[in-house]
């Protein structure tokens, strides 16, 4: 070891041992981090390059990563238990890297005093010279309580008739048990956290509450009825926007006459102006229809006169009012599936050109609409103007019945909608905004 390095080492044996333990722990942690990151990279590689990766469920990927992290956490705990010195060194490193807990959280302080206030050497009185403070994150589990409403009755001693009493407060479920807060909790658990009602009933049972699924379903039905005006107002506000996204997905619904479920359709209309700094808040509304025909698109979007960004579904192209913008992600996906299946230089070149458009968008994200339009005119328009004649030339060289020809025709058929983003900085390259909004519907199908 060079003299410059050895001169920095402490001479005290205890300090030297502590330094050695710290370095040893650091090496162990670095090895574990390499293993953890390698496992994560492997999971992402399976997502990107595995079979049918375009259809990989993102939630399944999250679960895989979660299980990987959990396995490494368990392994670290076992190593710490086997070597308390390593555990102590890890704790010091964790405290230095963790950062402060949020200031808005309430603090519950616990002061731990020594067993004796006398000096262990001379028996004199000790005085405070400082303190060590540590913080841990705690949680108070969901807690049920009973709201008791008392309405005293009053009468006049001089009058034979007449009782005065305050009116009973209105309830969401007349004569029912739940407060509005409890019903809201059930709704959020079901639709935002994707916890089915039967599972919620099991959770409540652990706290001694016998609430069966049919009772919870009745509460959800009452809430849905009361929320209809709010939903109608949300749709009205969205249809007054300058730009929207739209998409649709299958949704099972009860068919009372047949005693089973049937397949309907949920249509989503969404607004998200954040990519170009728009002032309107993001929002999404879902509307049900028995089918996905053009008549349903017209019923849901009638009166909307702004820009509507959609995939290539024909029902949207039949609308008179909106100006349609189309989705480059859908066009790209057809070339991706061809390139994934084997050697496909034309499809790979199409993917490269589309990727160049996305690279420009990544740099323009968050800029005002005018700046986005100017950047697209300068950098994206040349890419697009070269892409169309190139696609047309390739179409003349391949079999008209091939998947490649189908992918090219799809892009050319929607060309006017695909290139509309060049002249309007509010338009995105794709409809990922509404697709993300509609994805939770799949998780709720079994709820």
C-alpha positions in Angstrom: 0.0 0.0 0.0 1.4 3.5 -0.9 2.7 5.6 2.0 0.3 8.4 1.2 -2.6 6.0 1.8 -1.3 4.4 5.0 -0.6 7.8 6.5 -4.3 8.5 6.5 -5.2 5.5 8.6 -5.9 6.0 12.3 -3.4 4.7 14.8 -6.0 3.9 17.4 -6.9 0.2 17.1 -10.6 0.8 17.9 -10.8 3.5 15.3 -9.0 1.3 12.8 -11.4 -1.5 13.5 -14.4 0.8 13.0 -12.9 2.0 9.7 -12.4 -1.6 8.6 -16.0 -2.5 9.4 -17.3 0.5 7.5 -15.2 -0.4 4.4 -16.3 -4.0 4.7 -19.9 -3.0 4.9 -19.5 -0.6 2.0 -18.1 -3.4 -0.2 -20.9 -5.8 0.8 -23.5 -3.1 0.0 -21.9 -2.3 -3.4 -22.1 -6.0 -4.3 -25.7 -6.2 -3.2 -26.5 -3.0 -5.2 -24.9 -4.5 -8.3 -27.0 -7.7 -7.9 -30.2 -5.6 -7.3 -29.6 -3.4 -10.4 -28.7 -6.5 -12.5 -32.0 -8.1 -11.6 -33.9 -4.9 -12.4 -32.1 -4.6 -15.8 -33.0 -8.2 -16.5 -36.7 -7.5 -15.7 -36.6 -4.4 -18.0 -34.9 -6.4 -20.8 -37.7 -9.0 -20.6 -40.2 -6.2 -20.8 -38.6 -4.6 -23.8 -37.3 -7.6 -25.8 -39.2 -10.6 -24.5 -42.0 -12.3 -26.5 -45.0 -10.1 -27.1 -43.4 -7.3 -25.1 -45.7 -4.7 -26.5 -48.6 -6.4 -24.6 -46.7 -6.7 -21.3 -48.8 -5.6 -18.4 -47.0 -2.7 -16.7 -48.5 -3.7 -13.4 -46.9 -7.1 -13.7 -43.5 -5.4 -14.3 -44.0 -3.3 -11.2 -44.8 -6.5 -9.2 -41.7 -8.2 -10.5 -39.5 -5.2 -9.5 -41.2 -5.1 -6.1 -40.5 -8.8 -5.5 -36.9 -8.3 -6.5 -36.5 -5.4 -4.0 -38.2 -7.5 -1.3 -35.9 -10.4 -1.8 -32.8 -8.3 -1.5 -34.2 -6.6 1.6 -34.8 -10.0 3.2 -31.2 -11.0 2.4 -29.8 -7.8 3.9 -31.8 -8.3 7.1 -30.4 -11.9 7.4 -26.8 -10.6 7.0 -27.4 -7.8 9.6 -28.8 -10.3 12.1 -25.7 -12.5 11.6 -23.2 -9.6 12.2 -24.4 -6.8 14.6 -21.3 -4.7 13.7 -22.3 -4.6 10.1 -25.9 -3.7 11.1 -24.6 -0.7 13.1 -22.4 0.5 10.2 -25.3 0.2 7.8 -27.6 2.2 10.1 -25.1 5.1 10.2 -24.9 5.1 6.4 -28.7 4.9 6.0 -29.2 7.9 8.4 -26.7 10.0 6.4 -28.3 9.2 3.0 -32.0 9.2 3.9 -32.7 12.9 4.2 -35.3 14.6 6.5 -38.9 13.4 6.7 -41.5 15.8 5.4 -42.0 18.9 7.7 -45.8 18.8 7.4 -46.1 15.5 9.3 -47.0 15.9 13.0 -44.2 15.0 15.4 -44.9 12.8 18.5 -41.9 13.2 20.8 -40.6 10.7 23.2 -37.8 11.8 25.7 -35.8 8.9 27.1 -33.9 9.9 30.3 -31.1 8.0 31.9 -32.0 5.7 34.8 -30.1 7.9 37.2 -29.5 11.7 37.4 -26.3 11.2 39.5 -22.8 11.1 38.1 -21.6 7.5 38.1 -18.1 8.7 39.1 -18.6 11.1 42.0 -22.4 11.0 42.7 -22.9 14.7 41.8 -25.9 16.0 39.9 -25.7 15.7 36.1 -26.6 18.7 33.8 -27.7 18.5 30.2 -25.0 19.2 27.6 -26.9 18.3 24.4 -29.0 15.5 22.9 -29.2 13.0 20.1 -32.4 13.2 18.0 -33.6 10.5 15.6 -36.8 10.2 13.6 -38.8 7.2 12.4 -41.8 7.2 10.2 -45.0 5.8 11.9 -48.5 5.1 10.7 -51.9 5.1 12.4 -54.0 2.4 10.7 -57.5 3.2 9.4 -59.7 3.5 12.5 -63.4 3.2 12.6 -65.5 5.3 15.0 -69.2 5.8 15.7 -70.7 9.2 15.1 -73.5 9.7 17.6 -76.1 12.3 16.7 -78.3 13.5 19.6 -81.4 15.8 18.9 -82.8 17.0 22.2 -86.6 17.5 22.4 -88.0 20.6 24.0 -91.5 21.4 25.2 -93.2 24.3 26.9 -94.5 23.7 30.5 -97.4 26.1 30.0 -98.6 24.6 26.6 -100.2 21.3 26.2 -98.9 20.7 22.7 -95.9 21.4 20.7 -92.4 19.8 20.7 -89.4 21.6 19.4 -86.6 19.6 17.9 -83.9 20.2 15.3 -84.4 18.5 12.0 -82.4 15.3 11.4 -79.4 15.9 9.1 -79.6 14.5 5.6 -77.8 11.3 4.9 -76.5 9.8 1.7 -78.1 6.5 2.7 -81.4 7.2 4.4 -81.5 5.3 7.7 -78.2 3.6 6.8 -75.1 3.2 8.8 -72.3 4.9 6.8 -71.1 8.4 7.0 -70.3 10.2 3.8 -66.6 9.8 4.6 -66.9 6.1 4.9 -68.7 5.8 1.5 -66.0 8.0 0.0 -63.4 5.6 1.4 -65.2 2.6 -0.1 -65.3 4.3 -3.5 -61.6 5.3 -3.5 -60.6 1.8 -2.4 -62.7 0.2 -5.2 -62.0 2.5 -8.1 -58.6 4.1 -7.3 -56.9 1.4 -5.3 -58.7 -1.5 -7.2 -59.7 -3.3 -4.0 -62.9 -5.4 -4.7 -65.8 -5.0 -2.3 -65.5 -8.6 -1.1 -61.9 -7.9 -0.1 -62.9 -4.7 1.6 -65.4 -6.6 3.6 -62.7 -9.0 4.7 -60.5 -6.1 5.8 -63.3 -4.6 7.8 -64.1 -8.0 9.4 -60.6 -8.0 10.9 -61.7 -4.9 12.9 -64.8 -6.6 14.1 -67.2 -5.0 11.5 -69.7 -7.3 9.8 -70.2 -5.5 6.5 -71.0 -7.9 3.7 -70.4 -7.2 0.0 -74.0 -6.5 -0.8 -74.2 -3.8 1.8 -71.1 -2.1 0.4 -72.5 -2.5 -3.1 -75.7 -0.7 -2.0 -73.6 2.2 -0.7 -71.7 2.4 -4.0 -75.1 2.5 -5.8 -76.4 5.4 -3.7 -73.2 7.3 -4.2 -73.3 6.8 -8.0 -76.8 8.2 -8.1 -75.8 11.3 -6.1 -72.7 11.8 -8.2 -74.5 11.9 -11.5 -74.9 15.7 -11.6 -71.2 16.1 -10.8 -70.3 13.7 -13.6 -72.5 15.5 -16.1 -70.9 18.8 -15.2 -67.4 17.3 -15.6 -68.3 16.1 -19.1 -69.8 19.5 -19.9 -66.6 21.3 -18.8 -64.4 18.9 -20.7 -66.4 19.3 -23.9 -65.8 23.1 -23.6 -62.0 22.5 -23.8 -59.9 23.4 -26.7 -58.3 20.0 -26.9 -59.2 16.5 -25.7 -58.1 12.9 -26.0 -60.5 10.0 -26.4 -60.3 6.2 -26.2 -62.6 3.3 -25.4 -62.3 -0.2 -23.8 -64.5 -3.1 -23.0 -66.3 -3.2 -19.7 -68.4 -6.0 -18.2 -71.8 -5.0 -16.9 -74.6 -6.9 -15.2 -77.5 -8.1 -17.4 -80.3 -8.5 -14.9 -82.6 -10.2 -17.3 -80.1 -13.0 -18.0 -78.5 -13.2 -14.6 -75.0 -12.7 -15.9 -72.6 -10.1 -17.2 -72.5 -8.8 -20.7 -69.8 -6.8 -22.5 -70.3 -3.1 -22.8 -67.9 -0.2 -23.6 -66.4 2.6 -21.5 -65.5 5.7 -23.4 -62.9 8.0 -21.8 -62.5 11.6 -22.7 -59.4 13.3 -21.1 -57.7 16.6 -20.9 -54.0 17.2 -20.0 -52.5 20.5 -21.0 -49.5 20.3 -18.8 -47.0 19.3 -21.6 -47.4 22.8 -23.1 -48.1 24.7 -19.9 -51.9 25.1 -20.3 -53.8 26.6 -17.4 -56.7 24.1 -17.3 -56.2 21.2 -14.8 -56.0 17.6 -16.1 -59.3 15.7 -15.9 -60.9 12.6 -17.3 -64.5 11.4 -17.6 -65.8 7.9 -18.4 -69.1 7.3 -20.3 -70.8 4.0 -20.8 -72.3 2.7 -24.0 -73.6 -0.7 -25.1 -71.3 -0.6 -28.1 -68.5 1.3 -29.8 -70.2 2.4 -33.0 -70.1 5.9 -34.5 -73.5 6.7 -33.0 -72.0 6.3 -29.5 -69.0 8.5 -30.4 -71.4 11.2 -31.6 -73.5 10.9 -28.5 -70.5 11.3 -26.1 -68.7 14.0 -28.1 -71.5 15.9 -29.6 -71.0 19.6 -29.4 -67.2 19.4 -29.1 -65.5 21.7 -31.6 -61.9 21.5 -30.5 -59.0 19.2 -31.4 -59.7 15.6 -30.6 -56.6 13.3 -30.4 -57.5 9.6 -31.0 -56.2 6.4 -32.4 -57.2 5.3 -35.9 -60.7 4.0 -35.0 -63.2 4.8 -37.7 -66.0 5.9 -35.4 -64.0 9.1 -34.5 -63.4 9.9 -38.2 -67.2 10.1 -38.7 -67.5 13.1 -36.3 -68.3 16.4 -37.9 -67.3 18.9 -35.1 -63.8 18.1 -33.9 -60.5 18.5 -35.7 -58.8 15.1 -35.5 -55.2 14.5 -34.5 -53.9 10.9 -34.6 -51.5 8.8 -32.6 -47.9 8.1 -33.7 -47.7 5.4 -31.1 -50.3 3.3 -32.8 -48.6 3.7 -36.2 -45.3 2.8 -34.6 -46.7 -0.3 -32.9 -47.5 -1.9 -36.3 -43.9 -1.5 -37.5 -42.6 -2.7 -34.1 -44.5 -6.0 -34.3 -43.0 -6.7 -37.7 -39.5 -5.8 -36.5 -39.9 -8.0 -33.4 -40.9 -11.0 -35.5 -37.6 -11.2 -37.4 -35.2 -9.4 -39.8 -37.2 -6.5 -41.2 -35.0 -3.6 -42.3 -37.8 -1.5 -43.6 -39.8 -1.7 -40.4 -36.6 -1.0 -38.4 -35.9 2.1 -40.5 -39.5 3.3 -39.9 -39.0 2.9 -36.2 -35.8 4.9 -36.4 -37.5 7.8 -38.1 -40.4 7.8 -35.7 -37.9 7.7 -32.8 -36.3 10.9 -34.2 -39.7 12.6 -33.8 -40.0 11.5 -30.2 -36.4 12.7 -29.5 -37.5 16.2 -30.6 -40.6 16.0 -28.4 -38.5 15.1 -25.4 -36.6 18.3 -25.7 -39.7 20.4 -26.3 -41.8 19.0 -23.4 -43.0 21.7 -21.0 -42.4 24.5 -23.4 -45.2 26.9 -24.4 -47.4 25.9 -27.3 -45.9 28.5 -29.6 -42.4 27.4 -28.8 -43.3 23.8 -29.4 -44.8 24.6 -32.8 -41.7 26.6 -33.8 -39.4 23.8 -32.7 -41.4 21.2 -34.6 -41.5 23.4 -37.8 -37.7 23.6 -37.6 -36.8 20.0 -36.6 -39.8 17.7 -37.0 -41.2 18.8 -40.3 -38.1 17.8 -42.3 -38.4 14.3 -40.8 -42.1 14.0 -41.6 -41.7 15.4 -45.1 -39.0 12.8 -45.9 -41.0 10.0 -44.2 -44.1 10.0 -46.4 -42.4 9.7 -49.8 -40.2 7.0 -48.3 -43.2 5.1 -47.1 -44.9 5.4 -50.4 -41.8 4.1 -52.2 -41.6 1.1 -49.8 -45.3 0.3 -50.4 -44.6 -0.1 -54.1 -41.8 -2.6 -53.4 -43.6 -5.1 -51.0 -46.5 -7.5 -51.4 -49.8 -5.7 -51.0 -51.0 -8.5 -48.7 -48.0 -8.4 -46.3 -48.1 -7.1 -42.8 -45.5 -4.4 -43.8 -47.9 -3.1 -46.5 -50.7 -3.1 -43.9 -48.6 -1.0 -41.5 -47.6 1.5 -44.3 -51.2 1.8 -45.5 -52.3 2.4 -41.9 -49.9 5.3 -41.5 -50.7 6.8 -44.9 -54.5 6.6 -44.3 -54.2 8.6 -41.1 -51.5 11.0 -42.4 -53.4 14.2 -42.1 -54.1 13.5 -38.5 -50.6 12.3 -37.8 -48.9 15.5 -39.1 -51.4 17.9 -37.4 -49.0 18.2 -34.5 -46.6 20.2 -36.7 -48.9 23.2 -36.8 -50.4 23.1 -33.3 -48.1 23.0 -30.2 -51.0 21.8 -28.0 -51.1 18.4 -29.8 -49.1 15.5 -28.5 -47.4 12.9 -30.6 -49.6 10.1 -29.2 -52.7 9.3 -27.1 -50.8 7.9 -24.1 -52.5 10.3 -21.8 -55.9 8.8 -22.3 -54.5 5.2 -22.5 -53.0 5.7 -19.1 -56.4 7.0 -17.8 -58.2 4.0 -19.2 -55.7 1.3 -18.1 -57.1 1.1 -14.5 -60.4 -0.1 -16.1 -58.8 -3.4 -16.8 -57.8 -3.7 -13.1 -61.4 -3.0 -12.1 -63.0 -5.5 -14.4 -62.9 -8.1 -11.6 -64.0 -5.7 -8.9 
